[in-house]
Amino acid sequence: MTSAQTVADPLVQTVRAQVWLGGTDFEERTWPAPDLGPGEALAAVDLATVCGSDLHTVSGRRHGPHPGILGHESVGRIVAVGTQPPSVFEIDAAAAGEAETAVRQRPAQVGDRVVWGVTVGCGTCPRCLAGRTAKCLYLRKTGHEPIDSSWPLSGGYATHVHVLPGLPLVVVPEHVPDGPAAMSACALATVMACVEAAGGDLQGWRLLVVGAGMLGLCAVAVARARGAFVQVSDPDPVRREQAAALGALSRETDSGPVDVVIELSGAIPGIETGLAALDIGGVLVLAGSVAPRGTVGIDPEHVVRAHLRIVGVHNYEPRHLAQAVAFLAGPGAGIDWSPFIAEPVGLADTRAAVLEPNGWLRRSVAPTPHSSPASTAAR
């Protein structure tokens, strides 16, 4: 470590991680703690949840650079900052849940409990300047970088993550448990981007969520909190029951037209179900199609005459992560996420957590001993 760092714990000299080697192989490795430049920080990982995309990567359904450290849903604490601390978004507890009006920015401090975003944009390319930092021409992503790159310590299946300039950081209030806090960094923040793409104000709208995985359940919870009438479509009766517990009706009981469809399954039948369900002026938000599944036939005359809108969402912007944490701290504070997020395993058991979901929507890994709020209750 260099004198440019402010260190909370001088014993943090090394970082351990479970490195994905490709296929189903993992190996624990150790690095020296990185020197921190301006706008950088080091975060100790309290909990990392296993996103479905990591399951798909390890199973070969989608490409991932390797060897590398996976894991892009994480919560932890800042243990060191560079000479110029990065900025953090902080939720205004009095206004939690009111989207952008509920946050302010300040310099990060050692001890801050934070979640970090999935994407790092350069901030200067045409896409970033247009407000699409998640599609930066020089994009880097947490949990997606090879260890021989300029950012080897990007993934959450490690004791620490190296925070680079431009990586969104949001302070998590202490009453928000680790489990939902971690999954907010991908699942819930992506849902916030979907809701914005649909129009944002869902009060009184008829909304259909297709696919009741973790993103689908987040979509149900957010849409219900915003006053929408929510239906869910999923072939799995257990997932339909989980969605019902959050306030959704099954599509099987009501096949009427809807104003918005948020498609999160990525399955061709799910997309077709969503298209067929839209009323005049309806919006289809596609977010689940992140791997090749084939194509869907669209009747352009129907799209024109019905005034339909079809929009794609992939990843999210920093404001969506702030909105996700604000939801967990405010309107979503009473939701029990324990039926969906498993109790954590240690870092050494990361491979099992990634390869064996065992029916959980999210397995979780606790890389470092900590005293943060518990991730879940017993299943």
C-alpha positions in Angstrom: 0.0 0.0 0.0 1.1 3.5 -0.7 1.0 6.7 1.3 -1.7 7.9 -1.1 -4.2 5.6 0.6 -6.3 6.2 3.7 -6.7 2.8 5.2 -9.3 1.8 7.9 -7.5 -1.5 8.6 -3.7 -1.6 8.1 -4.0 -5.4 8.0 -5.6 -5.3 4.6 -2.6 -6.1 2.6 -3.9 -8.9 0.4 -7.1 -9.8 -1.5 -8.4 -13.3 -1.9 -10.7 -14.4 -4.7 -12.3 -17.4 -6.3 -11.2 -17.2 -9.9 -13.3 -18.7 -12.6 -11.0 -20.6 -15.0 -13.7 -21.5 -17.5 -16.2 -24.3 -17.6 -17.0 -25.3 -14.1 -13.5 -24.8 -12.6 -12.7 -22.3 -9.9 -9.4 -21.7 -8.1 -8.7 -19.5 -5.0 -5.9 -17.0 -5.6 -4.3 -14.1 -3.7 -3.2 -10.6 -4.8 -1.5 -7.7 -3.0 -4.0 -5.0 -2.2 -4.0 -2.5 -5.1 -2.4 0.9 -4.9 -5.2 3.5 -5.2 -5.2 6.5 -7.5 -7.4 9.5 -7.5 -11.1 8.7 -7.5 -10.4 5.1 -6.5 -11.3 3.0 -3.4 -11.1 -0.4 -2.0 -14.3 -2.1 -0.7 -14.5 -5.2 1.5 -17.2 -7.5 0.2 -19.7 -8.4 2.9 -22.0 -10.4 0.6 -22.3 -11.3 -3.1 -25.4 -12.8 -4.5 -25.2 -15.2 -7.5 -27.1 -13.6 -10.4 -28.6 -15.9 -13.1 -26.2 -14.5 -15.7 -23.3 -16.0 -13.8 -25.1 -19.3 -13.8 -25.5 -19.0 -17.6 -21.8 -18.0 -18.0 -20.5 -21.0 -16.1 -22.9 -23.4 -17.8 -21.7 -22.1 -21.2 -24.9 -20.4 -22.3 -23.2 -17.1 -22.6 -19.6 -16.0 -23.1 -17.5 -14.7 -20.3 -13.8 -13.7 -20.3 -11.6 -16.0 -18.2 -9.8 -16.5 -16.0 -11.6 -13.8 -14.1 -13.5 -13.0 -10.9 -17.3 -13.3 -11.4 -19.9 -11.7 -9.2 -21.7 -8.4 -10.0 -24.3 -8.2 -7.2 -22.4 -7.2 -4.0 -22.6 -5.1 -0.9 -19.7 -4.1 1.3 -17.8 -1.3 3.1 -15.2 1.2 1.9 -11.9 0.3 3.7 -9.6 2.6 1.8 -9.8 5.6 -0.5 -7.3 7.3 -2.8 -6.1 10.9 -2.6 -9.4 12.1 -4.2 -12.3 9.9 -2.8 -14.9 8.8 -5.3 -18.4 10.2 -5.1 -21.2 8.3 -3.5 -25.0 8.7 -3.8 -26.6 8.9 -0.3 -30.3 8.3 0.2 -32.3 11.0 2.1 -34.1 8.8 4.6 -36.9 11.4 4.9 -37.6 11.1 1.2 -36.7 7.4 0.5 -38.6 6.1 -2.5 -39.0 9.4 -4.3 -36.5 8.5 -7.0 -34.0 11.2 -7.9 -35.2 13.7 -5.2 -34.2 11.2 -2.5 -30.4 11.2 -3.1 -27.5 13.5 -2.8 -23.8 13.1 -3.7 -20.8 13.4 -1.4 -17.2 12.1 -1.2 -16.9 8.5 -0.1 -15.6 7.9 3.4 -13.9 4.9 5.0 -16.6 2.9 6.7 -19.4 3.7 4.2 -21.6 0.7 3.5 -22.2 0.7 -0.2 -23.4 -1.2 -3.3 -21.6 -0.6 -6.6 -23.0 -0.6 -10.1 -22.4 -3.2 -12.9 -21.0 -0.8 -15.5 -18.2 1.7 -15.7 -18.4 4.3 -18.5 -15.6 6.6 -19.7 -17.9 9.6 -19.3 -16.6 11.3 -22.5 -17.6 9.1 -25.5 -20.8 10.0 -27.5 -22.8 7.3 -25.8 -21.8 8.5 -22.3 -22.5 12.1 -23.3 -25.9 11.1 -24.5 -26.7 9.5 -21.1 -26.2 5.9 -22.1 -23.2 5.1 -19.9 -24.2 1.5 -19.7 -23.4 1.3 -23.4 -20.1 3.2 -23.3 -17.8 2.6 -26.2 -15.1 1.7 -23.7 -17.3 -0.1 -21.3 -16.0 -2.1 -18.3 -18.2 -4.3 -16.1 -17.9 -5.6 -12.6 -17.5 -9.3 -12.5 -16.8 -9.4 -16.3 -13.1 -8.5 -16.6 -10.3 -11.0 -17.0 -7.6 -11.0 -14.4 -4.9 -10.1 -17.0 -6.7 -6.9 -17.7 -6.2 -3.4 -16.2 -9.0 -4.2 -13.7 -8.4 -7.7 -12.3 -10.2 -7.1 -9.0 -13.6 -6.3 -10.4 -15.8 -9.2 -9.2 -17.7 -9.8 -6.0 -16.5 -13.4 -5.3 -13.5 -11.9 -3.5 -12.7 -10.4 -0.2 -12.3 -7.0 -1.8 -13.2 -5.1 -5.0 -11.1 -2.3 -6.5 -13.5 0.6 -7.1 -12.5 2.6 -10.2 -13.4 6.2 -11.1 -16.8 6.2 -12.7 -18.1 3.1 -10.9 -21.5 4.2 -9.3 -21.6 3.9 -5.5 -24.7 4.1 -3.4 -24.7 4.2 0.4 -27.0 1.5 1.9 -28.8 2.4 5.1 -28.0 -0.1 7.9 -31.6 -1.3 8.2 -31.5 -2.8 4.7 -30.3 -6.5 4.9 -27.3 -7.6 2.9 -29.2 -10.0 0.6 -31.6 -7.5 -1.0 -28.9 -4.8 -0.9 -26.5 -7.0 -3.0 -29.1 -8.0 -5.5 -30.2 -4.4 -6.0 -26.9 -3.9 -7.9 -28.3 -5.9 -10.8 -31.8 -7.3 -10.5 -33.6 -4.4 -8.8 -31.7 -1.6 -10.5 -32.4 -3.2 -13.9 -36.1 -3.3 -12.9 -36.0 0.5 -12.2 -34.6 1.0 -15.7 -37.5 -1.1 -17.1 -40.1 0.9 -15.1 -38.6 4.2 -16.4 -38.7 2.8 -20.0 -42.3 1.9 -19.5 -43.2 5.4 -18.5 -42.3 5.6 -14.8 -45.7 6.6 -13.3 -47.5 3.3 -13.0 -50.4 4.5 -10.8 -53.6 2.7 -12.0 -51.8 1.0 -14.9 -52.4 -2.6 -15.8 -49.0 -4.3 -15.9 -48.0 -7.8 -16.8 -44.6 -9.2 -15.7 -43.5 -12.2 -17.8 -41.0 -14.4 -15.9 -41.1 -14.6 -12.1 -37.4 -15.0 -11.4 -35.6 -12.5 -9.1 -36.1 -9.7 -11.6 -39.7 -10.6 -12.1 -40.4 -10.5 -8.3 -38.6 -7.2 -8.1 -40.8 -5.9 -10.9 -43.9 -7.0 -9.1 -42.8 -5.4 -5.8 -41.9 -2.1 -7.4 -45.0 -1.9 -9.7 -47.3 -2.7 -6.8 -45.7 0.0 -4.6 -46.3 2.5 -7.5 -50.0 1.6 -7.6 -50.2 -0.7 -10.7 -52.5 -3.6 -11.1 -50.0 -6.4 -11.6 -50.3 -9.8 -13.3 -47.6 -12.4 -13.6 -47.0 -15.1 -16.2 -44.6 -18.0 -15.5 -44.9 -21.7 -16.1 -43.6 -22.5 -12.6 -46.4 -22.7 -10.0 -43.9 -22.0 -7.2 -42.8 -18.8 -8.8 -46.3 -17.8 -9.4 -47.0 -18.3 -5.7 -44.0 -16.2 -4.8 -45.2 -13.4 -7.1 -48.7 -13.7 -5.6 -47.2 -13.2 -2.1 -45.9 -9.8 -3.4 -49.3 -8.8 -4.7 -49.5 -10.1 -8.3 -52.4 -12.0 -9.9 -51.8 -14.9 -12.1 -52.3 -14.3 -15.9 -54.2 -17.5 -15.8 -57.0 -15.9 -13.8 -57.2 -12.7 -15.9 -56.4 -12.6 -19.7 -57.6 -9.1 -20.3 -55.4 -6.5 -22.1 -52.7 -4.6 -20.3 -51.0 -1.2 -20.6 -47.4 -2.4 -20.0 -45.6 -5.7 -20.3 -42.1 -6.2 -18.7 -40.7 -9.3 -20.3 -38.0 -10.8 -18.2 -38.0 -14.5 -19.2 -36.1 -14.1 -22.5 -38.2 -17.0 -23.8 -39.9 -16.8 -27.2 -43.3 -17.9 -25.9 -43.0 -15.2 -23.1 -42.3 -12.5 -25.6 -45.2 -13.7 -27.8 -47.5 -13.7 -24.7 -46.4 -10.1 -23.9 -47.1 -8.8 -27.4 -50.5 -10.5 -27.5 -51.5 -9.0 -24.2 -50.9 -5.3 -25.0 -53.9 -2.9 -25.3 -54.0 0.1 -27.6 -51.0 2.3 -26.8 -49.3 -0.4 -24.9 -45.6 -0.7 -24.1 -43.5 -3.9 -24.3 -40.2 -3.6 -22.3 -37.8 -6.4 -23.3 -35.1 -7.0 -20.7 -34.8 -10.8 -20.4 -33.4 -11.5 -23.9 -29.7 -11.5 -23.1 -28.7 -14.8 -24.8 -29.6 -16.2 -28.2 -33.1 -17.7 -28.2 -34.3 -17.2 -31.8 -36.5 -14.5 -33.3 -40.1 -13.4 -32.9 -42.5 -12.5 -35.7 -44.0 -9.1 -35.4 -46.9 -7.8 -37.5 -45.9 -4.2 -38.3 -49.5 -3.3 -39.2 -50.6 -4.3 -35.8 -47.8 -2.3 -34.1 -48.8 0.8 -36.2 -52.6 0.6 -35.8 -52.4 -0.3 -32.1 -49.9 2.5 -31.3 -47.5 0.0 -29.7 -44.1 0.8 -28.4 -41.3 -1.8 -28.0 -38.2 -0.9 -26.1 -35.2 -2.8 -25.0 -33.4 -2.4 -21.6 -29.9 -3.8 -20.9 -28.1 -2.8 -17.7 -29.0 0.6 -16.2 -27.7 4.1 -15.3 -26.4 5.3 -11.9 -29.8 6.9 -11.1 -31.5 3.5 -11.3 -29.1 2.0 -8.7 -29.9 4.9 -6.4 -33.6 4.4 -7.0 -33.2 0.7 -6.1 -31.6 1.4 -2.8 -34.2 4.1 -2.1 -36.9 1.5 -2.7 -35.4 -1.0 -0.3 -35.0 1.7 2.3 -38.5 3.1 1.9 -41.5 1.5 0.2 -39.9 -1.9 0.0 -38.6 -1.9 3.6 -41.3 -4.3 4.8 -40.7 -7.0 2.1 -39.3 -10.3 3.4 -36.7 -11.4 0.8 -35.6 -14.4 2.8 -37.7 -17.0 0.8 -35.7 -16.0 -2.3 -32.1 -15.4 -1.1 -30.2 -18.3 0.6 -28.0 -18.0 3.6 -24.4 -17.3 2.5 -21.6 -19.8 2.1 -18.0 -18.9 2.6 -15.6 -17.8 -0.2 -14.2 -21.4 -0.5 -17.7 -22.7 -1.4 -18.3 -20.2 -4.2 -18.2 -23.0 -6.9 -21.0 -24.8 -5.2 -23.1 -21.6 -4.8 -22.7 -20.9 -8.6 -23.2 -24.4 -9.8 -26.0 -25.6 -7.5 -28.9 -23.1 -7.1 -30.9 -25.8 -5.3 -34.2 -24.0 -6.0 -33.1 -20.6 -4.7 -33.5 -17.5 -6.9 -30.2 -16.3 -5.3 -27.5 -18.2 -3.6 -25.0 -16.0 -1.8 -21.4 -15.8 -0.8 -19.9 -14.0 2.2 -16.2 -13.5 1.4 -15.2 -11.8 4.6 -16.3 -12.1 8.3 -18.5 -9.1 9.1 -21.2 -7.8 11.3 -23.5 -6.2 8.7 -27.2 -6.9 8.8 -28.0 -10.5 8.1 -28.8 -11.4 4.6 -31.8 -13.5 5.2 -33.8 -15.4 7.8 -34.0 -19.2 7.7 -35.8 -20.6 4.7 
